[in-house]
Structures are given as C-alpha cells and as structure tokens.
Amino acid sequence: MTFTPFETARLRLRPQETRDAGFALCIWGDPITGKYLSDPVLDDIDDLNEYMELLRSLSDSTDCYYVIAEDKVTHQPIGTCCAVVKDGGDDPDVTSGSKICATVTADNGGDGEKELLQIDGGKGVGHVTRPGLDQPVGNAAINHVPREMITREVQEVCRLCDFHGTLHILISVPDGEALAERTFNPRLGIVGGISILGTTGIVEPMSSQALKETIRVELRQQRAEGQTIAAVSPGNYGLDFMQQTYGYDLDRSVKCSNFIGETIDMAAELGFCAMLLTGHIGKLIKVAGGIMNTHSHEGDCRMELLAAAGIRENVSLECLKKILDCVTTEEALAFIDAEGKKEDVMEDIMKKIDFYLKKRAAGRLQIACIVYSNTYGLLGMTAKAEELLRRLL
C-alpha cells in the first residue's frame, strides 16, 4: 500500500528510501540508541541493506507503514515514525482505512528521575474550541482514555529501557481534516480534524446485525445461568458506573450499544422478568423522547428534550437559550444546576424515560432505569430502579 507524504507544522513524513541508508545506519547501528529499539543493533552495512529490504517489503502491507520524518525546511531526516491503518471491523465509520500516525521525539529535559510525556495532535487531529468536551479548550481532541493508553504503553517501554528524558508524542491523521467534515466535530466546536476517541483500543462487532446477535447471545447466556433480571448498559462507561458505584459484577452485564428498544424485546422474548438499564444522560436523554435507537444517525434531540423538561419546570428563558446552544448534556446540566433546577428537571426527565420504557416493554417484563453524568454522578432513577438494583446485588 502506498504511503502518501504529508506535512505537519515542522515536519514532512515520507516513505523510507535508499538514500536514507546512512541515516538509518546512524540510528540502528548506534549501541546507545539500540537500547530503545525492539530490533537488534546492526553491525555493518550488509545487515543494514538486509534490514532496509525488509522495510521496503512493508510497502505491501495493508495495515502498517514505516516512514521517515524530515525537517520541512532543511529536508534533513531527523527521526522515524510509524503509521497504522484504522480497521473499522464490521462497523466501518468515516475513519476506517485512514492512516493513524505516531511520531515520537526525545530530548534530555526532565528531572532525570522520571520520564516526561507530552501528547499532542498534529495534522488532521482536531483541537477543542468550546467547553464541555472531554478535553479543555485549546487541547488536541485526544480523549482521556486514549491518552491514558498511550501513556501507559510508553511508560512501560521507558521503564524497560531505563529512559528518564522527555518524550514528545505527536498523533496525526493525514486526511483527518477532510474526514472531520463528515462528522459532528464542526458542530461540537472541534476544528482542524477528527477526534481520537475510544474506551478499550479494541474494535468490537458493532454493525447492526452483528451487534444484535451479540446482544441476543449474551442475554441468552445470562438467562441460561439463572439470571432473571437483565442488567443492561449502552456501553463501557455505563458498565463502569455500575461497578464503581454499586460494585456490580461486570460479567453479569450486557452491553446493548444504541439498541435500547430491541434489547427490551429480546429480554422479554428470552423470559427475563425484569431489566435494569443504566447509562449516561447524553445517551439516555433520547429515551425521554421515545427514541429507542440512540445512534446519532437516527437523530439528535438531546438539548431540545432537556429544554422541554426545563420549560415544564419553570427554568428561565435565558437558561433555556443556553441549553439549546450547548454541545454536551454535561454542559447543559451545569447551566440548569446554576439555577437550582437540576433535581426538578431530572425528575421530569426520569418520568418521561419511565413512560417510554414501559410503553416498549408493554407489560412483558418489569423495567427501570438509572441515569448518571460524569460531573454529577447519579442523576436519577425511575420508580422501580432501587428495587431491581437490590435484587441484582
């Protein structure tokens, strides 16, 4: 697969070439540098030529690249970097097939006792311009989970190599700026590229049919093991909330993604007597409008539903306007809380969620819901949630 060169503010990234042999030998033939390489130190030019030929064979790879980083002004090579191709699995999004590049440069800064890692976004990675998102205004839109994953892996390498300097880690996506126009990023106030998101770093089956089958299999397994109450959450964050807040065993939970309604149907069909749904306000607020598939492609009325609840609870007109201009539900809740109306508004929302969940369940099973936020923790429970939670625990 051909790697198309691209530029950042300081660097030009291009495929390695024969003319890079001398530079490569300086890196791979240096015993000090070699301490930090996974491959053995090269002893002579014959080894180097063989190694360069191996690298050239990577041009046939469909999932990774080896490239040279050179100074954009002097055209001198200053380092190397790697790139992988995003594999969207059976749920390809706009980034599937894109190159995700990581460039790491080192210097001798730091206190000499511990490595210092600086993570930033390069070309094609957006930057945050509005409050209320995972990262503060001005930061690259690389969420805290991938930042933690990068930090953890790099720190392990530093420990193994006894490195105590400063590492600058630059994440780039060559076509990220164009891809971002096909996402919600411009609306969210993320400019210049895509966001680097994720909760595990592992692509799991998320295509509609594959995921529905996965949900059914997991529910069937839980039922076969004797469970009568299905503990369900749209994603990892909801499951984490259940574990951290109530100590619930994640192995007894089912992740339903966006398919709230169909999961209710499956639970009823498989003979569960009840279902407890737990999730973030940003996802489950949609259920308060009767939306049973919460994917953004199906519609986004989060702020409108919050504003409608605010109207019913006599939130001020000024606050309602702020809500409708918000990017995230966390941001909107902060405005509602500032008026002292958070509890009233959430009570209203929970009643709506309760109504629509029971409507979908249609008497086939008992159903309840727990809603939380990252900022405020538990926001509300429907009428039977505490009872079902006690039975689950």
N, C-alpha and C positions, 0 to 999 in steps of 0.2 A: 504494500500500500504506500502511495506517495505521500510524503510529508510536505505540506506547503509552508514555506518560510513565512514568518510573521515577526512583527516588531513590537517591543514594549517601549517605555519612555527612554531607556538606556541601551537596551539590548536588541539584537537580531538573532532569532533562533532559526537554524537551518539544519538540513541533514549533514551528517559527517561525511567527509570526502577524503580522497587520497592525500590531499595537501595537508590534512590535519595529522598526519602520521607523527611528525616531530613533536607537535603539541601533546598528542596522546601519549607518546613515549615519556615526556616530562611528567605526566600525571601517573601513568600506570607503571612506570619504571622507577619511581621515587619510593624508597622504602618507608619514609615518614608518611607520605600521602597514602601509601599502600595499606597502612594500618586501618584506614577508614573505608577500604574497598572490600566488597564481598568476593571479588576475584583475586587470584594470586598476583603478586608483583611480577611484572615482565622483566626478564633478564637481558634480552637482546632484541635486535630488530627483527629477527626471524620469528620470535614469539609475537612481536607486535604485529607483523604482517599477517600472521595466522589469526590473531585476535581481531584485526581490522576486517578481515574477510568474514569472520563470524558476525561482526556487527553489520556488515553490508547485507548479510542474509536476513537481517531483521526487516529489511525493506519489503520482504514477502509476508511479514507478519500482519495479521488483521487486528491485533489488539494492543500493540505497543510500538514505540519508536525510541531510537537513540539519536539525540541531536546535539549540536554544538551551539553554545551561547557565545556570541562575539560582540564586542563593543561596536555600537552603531556608528560611531564617529571614526574610530581608528581601524575598524574591521579586524581587529586582533582577537583571536579566541581567548576567552577568559574563564571558561568553565564548560561543563556539560549539564544536560538535564534530561529528564525522561518524560514521556507522554504516554497515556493510555487512552484507548477508545472507549467511551461510555457505552456499555451494553445495557440497554433497557429491558432485556429479557423479553417476556411476552406482553409487556405493557410499555412499549416504546413511547416516550414523550418527545418533546422538541429537541432535547439534548442527546437523544440516542444516536450513536455514531459520531458524536463530536469528540475532539481531542481535548483531554484534560491534562494540562502540563504543570509540572512542578520543577521549579528551579531553586536550588539551594546554594547560597554563597556563605562563606565563613570569614570571620575576622578574629582578631585577638582580643576584642573587647570583652568586658565582663570582669567578675571579681576573681577569676581563677579558681573558684571553689565549685561553681555550678554553671552549667551551660545556660545561655540566654537565647530564647527562641522568639523570633519576630515573624509573625504570619501576616501576609498582606495579599491583596488581589491585584493581578496585573491586567493585561489586555483581555477584554471580554468578561471580566468579573465585575459586577455592578457595585456601586457604592451607595450607602444609605443616606437619603436626604430628608427623611421625615421621621419623627419619633414614633414609638410604639412597636417597632420591629424587634427581632431577636438581638440585633447589634445596634449600638448607639449611632447617632448621626455622624457621618464622616468616615465610619469604618467600612471596610470591604464587606460585602454581603456574603460572608462566610459564617454560617451559623455556629453556635457554640458547640454542638455535637461534633461536626467535622473538625473544628479547631481542637477539641479535646482529643479526638482520634489521631490527628496529625501530631500533636504534642506528645502523646503517649508513645507512639511508634518511634518518633525521632529521639525522644529521651532515652529509649531503650538502646538505640544504636549508639548514642553518645556515651551511655554507661559502658557498653561493651568495648567501645574504642577509647575510653578514658579521655573524652573530649570535654573541655571546660570553657570554650570560647563562645562567641556569638554566632548564631546561625540565622540568616535571613531566608525565609521560605516564601516564595512567590508562586501563587496559583494562577494560571492563565487558561483561557479558553479562546483560541484564535477566532472562532466565529460567534463568540458569545454575544457581542453587541447586536448582531442581526437576529440571533435566536431570541433575544430578550423582547423584541417587538412582537413576538408571538405568544408572550406570557403576560401575566398580570403585573410584572415588575414596574412598568412605567406608571401604572395607576397607584402602585404601592409606594412610589417615591424612591425606587431603586433605579439608578441611572448608570448607563455605560456598559451594561452586560447582564448576565444571568446571576442567579444566586446559587451558592453551594450549600445544599441542604442535606438532609439525611438523618437517620436515627441509629443505623447499625453499620452502614457501609456495605450491606449485602442486598442484592436485588432479589426480592421475593416475588412469587407469582401474584400479579395484580391485574391482569387482563380480566375483563368482566366474567367470562365463563370459567376461566381457571380459578379465579378467586372464589366465586360462588361455590364451586365444587370443593375447594379447600375448606371453606366455612362449613359446608354440609358434613364433610368428613370429620372435622374436629368436633362438631356438635354431636354427631353420631357416636363418636368415641367417648365423649363425656357422658352421654346417656347410657352407653353400654357399661360404663364403670359405676353406674348407680346414681349419678347426679340427677336431681330433679329440678334444680334451678340453674339456668344458663347465665353465667357471668360474662358479659359481652362488652367490648370497647372498640371504637373505631380504629385505634392504633396503639403504638407503643407507649405514648405519653399517658393515655388513659389507664393502661395496664400498670404502668409505673406508679401512678397516683394511687391505685387500689393497693398495691404492695406497700408503698411507703407510708400511706395514711392509715390503712387498716390491717396491714400485714397479711394480705390475701395471697394465697399460693398462685403464682402466675401459670403454673402448669394446669390449673383448673379453669383457665380463662380462654375465651375465644375472641380473636380479632376479626371484626366484620368490615373493616375499611369503610366505604361510603354506603354500603348496602344495608341500611337500618331496617327498612321495611321487609326486604326479602329474608333477612336473618330472623325477624319475628315470625314470619311464615314458616321457615324451616324449623325453628324451635317448637312451634306448635305442632307441626306435622310429625316431629320425632318424639312427641309425647312429654316434653318438659311441662311442668305445671306452672312455672314462673320464669321470668327473665329480668335480670337487673342490668341496665345499660349505664355505663359510666363514660363520660367524655368531657372534653374541653368545651367551653362556651362558644368558641369560634366555630366548632363543628355542629354542636347540638342546638344552637340557637335556630338553625334552619328547621329543626323538627317542630319548633313552636309555630311555624308557618305551614305545617303539614307536609313538608318536603321529606320524603323517605329515602331519597338518594342524594347524599350531601356533597357529591362531587361538584367542583366549581363549574364544570361544563354544563351541569344541569341548571345552574342559576346561582346568583349570589345576592341574597336579600338580608344579610346579617344586620347591617346598620338600620335598614328600614324596619325590621322586626324589633330591634332594640328601641328605636324611636317610637314605634307604635305602643310598645309597653310603657315608654316614658310618658306619652300623651295620656294614657289611661291612669297613670299615677301622678299626674299634675307636675311633671318636670317642666322647667321653664323653657320658653321658646328659644332663648339664647343657647341653652344646653342642648336642645333638640337639634339645632343647626350644627352645633359642634359634633354631635354624634354622627350626623349624616355625612360629615366631612372626614370622619375618621378612617384610618386604614385598617386597624385591627380592633377586635372586640375588647382587648385589654385596654387600649387607649380610650375607647368609648366608656368603659366601666369607670375609668378614672374620673371622667367628667361627671358621670352620674353619681359617683361616690362623693365628689366635692360638693354636690347639692344635698347630700344626706339622703339620697333616694335609692341607694343600691339595694337594700333589703326589700323595699317595696317593689321595685322593678323586677328583681329576680323572683319574687313570689308570684308576680303576674306571669312571668315567662314560664316558670315551672308548672303553673296551672295549664297553660297552653300546651306545653310539651306532654303533660299527663293526658290531656284530652286527645291529642292526635295519636299517641302511642296506644291508648286504649281503643281508639277507633280502628287502628290497624289490627290490633290483636283480636278484636271482635269477640271477646269472651272466651277465646280458645285457651288462653293462659293469663295468669296474673302478670302485670308488667309494671316496672318502676324505673326511675332514672336518678342518677347523681350527676351534677354538673359542677365543674371546678374551673379555676383560672390559675395561671402561673403566678400572678401577683397576689391574689386574694385567697387562694386555696379553695376550700369548699364554698360554693356559691348557693347551692340549693339542692333539695331532694323533693321528689314527688311523694305523694301520700304514703305509699307502702314501701318506700326505699329502705327505711331503717329496719323494718321487719324482715325484709328479704336479706339485708346485709347480715343481720344477726343469725339468720338461718344458714347463710353461706359460711360464716365464720365458725 
